[in-house]
């Protein structure tokens, strides 16, 4: 994949993360891209919806599946500002997303902390895209909250 394209879509995910930040949600944003078009945009809504499953990835997968009219996202790439948790990685696997691109690693709850793969066996992962910017927004949020 082209680094300029990866950065373009990660910027869109960061824009979603900023919306979460402004709503006092943990600032994680996600976009789903299909055929070079953003078909879904989402950010964390766990506080707003009082739903622990309302992570940015879950919202984006649901919106993309609705847009496409099916549960599989075979021709899509998911961009997310933070490494997905185990729950989201499972959903990414079930939706058969062929490419996951994320910004910052999640040292505490990221899916890579778990042995074995939660993603679909054919999923390609690209990590560290705009990691600094993604991390800075999260750090700013938690500095304010603590």
N, C-alpha and C positions, 0 to 999 in steps of 0.2 A: 504494500500500500504506500501511497505517496505521503511523505511527511507534511506537506502543505495541506493536503486534504484532511489528514488526521487532526491537525491543529485547527482547521476551520470548524470541524464538527465538535471538537472538544471545547472550543470557544462558545458554541451554542449550548453545550451542556453546562459550562460555567455560568452562562447567563441564567439558566434555570436554577443553578445552585444559589446565585445571588437573590433570586426571587424567594427561595427557601429562607435564606439569611434574613431578608426583610420581614418575613412572617414569623421570625424567631423559631424556625425549624432548623435542625442540623442541616447545614448547607451542602446538600448533595443534589446534583442535577444529572439528568440523562436525556439523550435523544436517540431515536432509532432512525437509521438511514436505510433507504431501499432505492436502488437505482439512482443514486446521487441526489435523492430528495429526502428531506426530513419529514417522516410520516408521523412521528410522535415526539412530543416534548413533555418532560415531567420533572418534578422535584419532590423532595420529601414532604409528606403531609401527615406524618404520624401524630403530631400534636393537634393540628387542625381537625383531622378526622377522628382523633382519639382511637387510632388503629395502629397497633404495632407492626402490621404488615404493609403499611402504606409508604414503603420505601420508594425512592425515585425509580429504581429499576422495575419494580412491580407495576407502578403506575404506567411507565413507558411501554412495558410489554403488553399490558391490557389494552392501552390505546392503539398500539400498532396492530395487534391481533384484530381489534375491532375495525380498524381502517382497512386491513387486508381481507377481512371476512373469513378468517381461519385462525387456528391456534398455532400454526407453525410459522416461524419467521425465517424460513430457509434462505431467503435472498437478502437478509438484512444484516446490518452491523449495529451493535449497541455501543454507544459512547457513554461513559459514566465517569464522574469526577473522582470517585472513591472506589477502591477495590470492593466488589460486592461481598456481602456477608454470605453465609452458608444458605440461608433461605433464598436469597436472590440468585445465587449461583445455581441452585436447584431449579428455579423457575427458568433461568436462562437455558439450562440443559433441557428441560421439558419442552421449551418453545423452539428448540433446535437452532438457536442463533449460531450462524457459522463463524462470526467474528465478534469478539469482545475487546473493546479498547477502553482502558481506564487510566486515570491520572495518578492519584496518590495511593500508595499502599495503605492498608488498614492493619496496623501491627497487632491490634487486639482482637478484632472480629472478622477479619478478611477470610474469604473462603480458602485461601492457600494455606491457612494454619491447620487445616483438616487433612488427614491422610486420605489418599484416594481422590479421584476426580468427581466433582459434582456437575461439571459441565458435560455437554454432549462430547463424545469421543472425537468428533471432527472439528470442534470449535478451536479456532486460532485465537490466541490471546496476545495482545500488544499492551504492555504496561509502561507507565512513566511518561505518557504524553502530557505535556504541560504540568508535570508533577509539582513544580514549585508554586505555580499559581493556584492549583487545586488545594495544595496543603496550606497555603497562606490563608485562604478564606476559612478553612476549618479551624486553624489555629486562632484566627481573629475571633471567630464565633465563641470558642471555648474560653478564651481569655476574658471576654466580656461576661460570660455566664458564671465564671468561677471567681 
